[in-house]
């Protein structure tokens, strides 16, 4: 590791094969905590290359517990996190709205590292029991239209770095990897990323997967989702476009409109309020915008139609039914 760190400190980059080898060695316990922390910190100071990202992804998926949901052709709505904005759980709520619109969802999630409430935090708080039992998972997606895949249960290799990530409390390249290592390996994805460079890296990777349909989202003011606080760059199979709040049919929001609160309790309260149509109009609209993007990708329809379907899913209670059904199936 000493040699690797020295190369990285000299601004050299890793080949795909070398990145794969190093991450495999890290997850198998060949390096100490200080060395791992130093390695992780490098990617907080410089961007990650496409080759490094691909190599790290290869190592993670090779060691993952995979789950076959191909017959459902699910979509994943998973952001990188790490944008430092502390929004409420927009992509998780959008996942239930998407499921309520008749799109199967395999939501990949984890505990928050740099935010108060990651998707796993809020799901656990609201009573969901994590599992990697494939029969339970298939029952969930078949009957609720959605399943939630808690990353640590599918990536045992993460155990070596989880305590270090928590102690660092900042985004690392594992944030960048999250949407790339969904154990269901979905062909449909709506991905939010925290930087423009990372968005372009994702585009490069996804363009090499002929069966992939995707939306890669990066808000120009730094959010890893469609925030409606300004324009968002959305790259699909047709190329990138910049969309404003107005193009979703909404008014522009302020940052405080989508703040997630100071505690998990506050984040969960917002979550429940949105599903029960008791949230603010701003909270409701930002969830609809993100769900609409996923629905647009999954159903291959235009944005206006997707917004209409997302709104109907939320207002009609279909999203809430998907959530309640998933909770009921948690112990099946």
C-alpha positions in Angstrom: 0.0 0.0 0.0 2.9 2.4 0.7 3.9 2.3 -3.0 0.3 2.8 -4.1 -0.2 5.8 -1.8 3.0 7.4 -3.0 1.9 7.1 -6.6 -1.5 8.6 -5.7 0.1 11.5 -3.8 2.1 12.1 -7.0 -1.2 12.5 -8.8 -0.8 9.3 -10.7 -3.9 7.2 -11.5 -4.7 3.5 -11.3 -5.5 1.2 -14.2 -8.8 -0.7 -14.0 -6.9 -3.9 -13.1 -4.8 -2.3 -10.4 -7.9 -0.6 -8.9 -9.6 -4.0 -8.8 -6.6 -5.6 -7.2 -6.2 -2.9 -4.5 -9.9 -2.8 -3.5 -10.0 -6.6 -3.3 -6.9 -6.5 -1.0 -8.5 -3.8 1.1 -11.8 -5.7 1.6 -9.9 -8.9 2.4 -8.1 -7.3 5.2 -4.6 -7.0 3.8 -4.1 -3.3 4.9 -4.5 -1.6 8.3 -7.0 1.1 9.1 -4.6 4.0 8.7 -3.6 2.9 5.2 -7.2 2.4 4.2 -8.1 5.8 5.6 -5.3 7.5 3.6 -6.4 5.7 0.5 -10.0 6.7 0.9 -9.0 10.3 1.6 -7.1 10.6 -1.7 -10.5 10.5 -3.6 -11.7 13.4 -1.5 -9.0 15.5 -2.9 -9.1 14.6 -6.5 -11.7 13.1 -8.9 -11.9 9.4 -9.7 -11.1 8.2 -13.2 -13.4 6.0 -15.3 -10.8 3.2 -15.2 -10.6 3.4 -11.4 -14.3 3.5 -11.0 -14.7 0.5 -13.2 -12.0 -1.5 -11.4 -13.5 -0.7 -8.0 -16.9 -1.8 -9.3 -15.5 -5.0 -10.7 -14.1 -5.9 -7.2 -17.3 -5.1 -5.4 -19.5 -7.1 -7.7 -17.2 -10.1 -7.7 -17.5 -10.4 -3.9 -21.2 -9.4 -3.7 -24.2 -11.6 -2.9 -26.2 -11.2 -6.1 -30.0 -11.5 -6.5 -31.7 -12.3 -9.7 -34.7 -10.1 -10.4 -34.3 -10.0 -14.1 -37.9 -11.1 -14.8 -39.2 -8.0 -13.1 -36.8 -5.7 -15.0 -36.6 -3.3 -12.0 -35.2 0.2 -11.9 -33.0 1.5 -9.1 -33.3 5.1 -7.9 -30.0 5.4 -6.0 -27.9 8.5 -5.5 -24.3 8.7 -4.5 -25.1 10.9 -1.5 -22.2 13.0 -0.3 -23.5 16.2 -1.7 -23.5 17.8 1.8 -27.0 19.2 1.3 -28.8 17.2 4.0 -32.1 16.9 2.1 -34.9 14.7 3.2 -35.0 11.1 1.7 -36.1 12.2 -1.8 -34.9 9.3 -3.9 -36.3 6.7 -1.4 -39.7 8.4 -1.5 -39.5 8.7 -5.3 -38.9 4.9 -5.3 -42.3 4.3 -3.7 -43.9 6.8 -6.0 -42.3 5.0 -9.0 -43.5 1.6 -7.7 -47.0 3.1 -7.2 -47.0 4.0 -10.9 -46.5 0.3 -11.8 -42.7 0.2 -12.3 -40.9 -2.5 -10.4 -38.1 -1.1 -8.2 -35.0 -2.7 -6.6 -33.9 0.2 -4.4 -30.3 -0.1 -3.2 -29.5 1.8 -0.1 -27.3 2.3 3.0 -26.9 4.2 6.2 -26.0 7.9 5.8 -22.3 8.7 6.2 -22.3 12.4 5.6 -26.0 13.1 6.2 -28.4 12.7 9.1 -30.6 10.1 7.4 -29.6 7.8 4.6 -32.2 5.6 3.0 -31.4 2.7 5.3 -31.7 4.9 8.4 -35.2 6.0 7.6 -36.4 2.6 6.4 -35.1 1.0 9.6 -36.6 3.7 11.8 -40.0 3.2 10.1 -40.0 -0.5 10.9 -38.5 -2.2 7.8 -36.4 -5.3 8.5 -33.4 -5.7 6.2 -32.9 -9.1 4.5 -30.9 -10.8 1.9 -33.2 -13.8 1.7 -33.9 -14.0 -2.0 -37.4 -15.6 -1.5 -38.4 -12.7 0.7 -37.0 -10.2 -1.7 -38.9 -11.7 -4.7 -42.1 -11.8 -2.6 -41.6 -8.1 -1.9 -41.1 -7.0 -5.5 -43.9 -9.3 -6.7 -46.5 -8.0 -4.3 -45.4 -4.5 -3.3 -43.8 -3.6 -6.6 -40.6 -2.7 -4.7 -37.9 -4.3 -2.6 -35.2 -2.5 -0.5 -31.6 -3.9 -0.7 -29.6 -2.8 2.3 -26.0 -2.7 0.9 -24.1 -4.2 3.8 -26.1 -7.4 3.6 -25.1 -7.9 0.0 -21.5 -6.6 0.2 -19.8 -8.4 3.0 -16.6 -7.0 1.8 -17.8 -3.6 3.1 -17.2 -4.7 6.7 -13.5 -3.9 6.4 -14.2 -0.3 5.6 -17.5 0.6 7.2 -16.1 1.7 10.6 -13.4 3.8 8.9 -16.0 5.5 6.6 -18.1 6.2 9.7 -15.2 7.7 11.6 -14.1 9.8 8.6 -17.7 11.1 8.2 -17.0 12.4 4.7 -17.9 11.1 1.2 -15.4 8.6 -0.3 -15.3 6.7 -3.5 -17.7 4.2 -1.9 -20.4 6.9 -2.3 -19.4 7.0 -6.0 -19.7 3.2 -6.2 -23.1 2.7 -4.5 -25.3 3.0 -7.6 -23.0 0.9 -9.6 -23.0 -2.2 -7.4 -26.7 -2.9 -6.9 -26.8 -6.7 -6.3 -29.8 -7.0 -8.7 -27.6 -5.5 -11.5 -30.7 -3.6 -12.9 -30.7 -2.6 -16.5 -32.8 0.5 -15.6 -31.3 3.2 -13.4 -32.1 6.7 -12.4 -28.9 7.9 -10.7 -28.1 11.1 -8.8 -24.4 12.1 -8.5 -22.7 14.9 -6.6 -20.3 16.2 -9.3 -20.3 16.9 -13.0 -17.1 14.9 -13.5 -18.7 11.8 -11.9 -21.8 12.2 -14.0 -19.7 12.1 -17.1 -17.8 9.0 -15.8 -21.2 7.2 -15.2 -22.2 8.1 -18.7 -19.1 6.6 -20.1 -19.6 3.4 -18.2 -23.4 3.1 -19.0 -22.8 3.8 -22.7 -20.8 0.6 -22.8 -23.7 -1.4 -21.6 -26.0 -1.9 -24.6 -29.1 -3.1 -22.6 -28.9 -0.2 -20.1 -31.5 2.6 -20.0 -30.7 5.4 -17.7 -30.9 8.9 -16.4 -27.9 10.3 -14.7 -28.8 13.4 -12.6 -26.6 16.2 -11.4 -28.1 19.5 -10.2 -25.9 22.5 -11.2 -26.0 23.8 -7.6 -24.5 20.5 -6.4 -27.4 18.2 -5.4 -27.2 14.6 -6.3 -30.9 14.7 -7.4 -33.4 17.0 -9.1 -33.7 19.6 -6.4 -35.8 22.1 -8.3 -33.6 24.8 -6.8 -32.0 25.4 -10.2 -31.3 23.6 -13.4 -30.3 20.0 -13.4 -28.3 18.2 -16.0 -30.0 14.9 -16.9 -28.1 12.5 -19.2 -30.1 9.7 -20.8 -29.4 7.3 -23.7 -30.2 10.2 -25.9 -27.6 12.5 -24.4 -27.5 15.2 -21.8 -30.1 18.0 -21.3 -30.5 20.8 -18.8 -33.9 21.0 -17.2 -35.4 23.7 -15.0 -38.1 23.4 -12.5 -40.5 24.9 -15.0 -39.9 22.1 -17.5 -41.2 19.7 -14.8 -44.2 22.0 -14.4 -43.1 23.4 -11.0 -41.9 26.6 -9.5 -38.3 27.0 -8.4 -37.6 26.0 -4.8 -35.2 27.3 -2.1 -32.6 25.1 -0.4 -34.5 25.3 2.9 -37.7 23.9 1.2 -36.1 20.5 0.9 -34.0 20.4 4.1 -34.2 17.0 5.8 -34.1 18.1 9.4 -31.5 17.7 12.2 -32.5 14.2 13.3 -33.7 10.9 12.0 -37.0 11.5 13.7 -37.5 14.7 11.7 -36.5 13.0 8.5 -38.9 10.2 9.1 -41.7 12.6 9.9 -41.2 14.3 6.5 -41.1 10.9 4.9 -44.5 9.8 6.3 -46.0 13.2 5.6 -45.1 13.0 1.9 -46.7 9.5 1.5 -49.8 10.7 3.4 -50.2 13.8 1.3 -49.6 16.0 4.3 -46.3 17.4 3.2 -45.5 20.9 1.9 -46.1 21.5 -1.8 -42.3 21.9 -2.3 -41.6 18.5 -0.7 -44.3 16.9 -2.8 -43.1 18.5 -6.0 -39.4 17.5 -5.6 -40.4 13.9 -5.0 -42.7 13.9 -8.0 -39.9 15.3 -10.2 -37.4 12.6 -9.2 -40.0 9.8 -9.5 -41.0 11.2 -12.9 -37.5 10.9 -14.2 -37.4 7.2 -13.2 -40.8 6.5 -14.7 -39.7 8.3 -17.9 -36.7 5.9 -18.2 -38.6 2.7 -17.2 -41.7 3.3 -19.4 -39.8 5.1 -22.2 -42.4 7.9 -22.2 -42.1 11.7 -22.3 -41.4 13.8 -19.2 -44.8 15.4 -19.1 -46.6 12.0 -19.1 -44.2 10.7 -16.5 -44.8 13.7 -14.2 -48.6 13.1 -14.5 -48.1 9.4 -13.6 -45.9 10.3 -10.6 -48.4 12.8 -9.3 -51.2 10.3 -9.6 -49.3 7.7 -7.8 -48.6 10.0 -4.9 -52.0 11.7 -4.7 -54.1 8.6 -5.2 -52.3 6.7 -2.4 -50.7 4.1 -4.6 -47.2 5.1 -3.4 -48.4 4.7 0.2 -49.9 1.3 -0.5 -46.6 0.2 -2.0 -44.9 1.3 1.2 -47.4 -0.3 3.5 -47.4 -3.5 1.6 -43.6 -3.7 1.7 -43.7 -3.2 5.5 -46.2 -6.0 5.9 -44.0 -8.4 4.0 -40.9 -7.6 6.0 -41.2 -10.8 8.1 -42.5 -13.1 5.5 
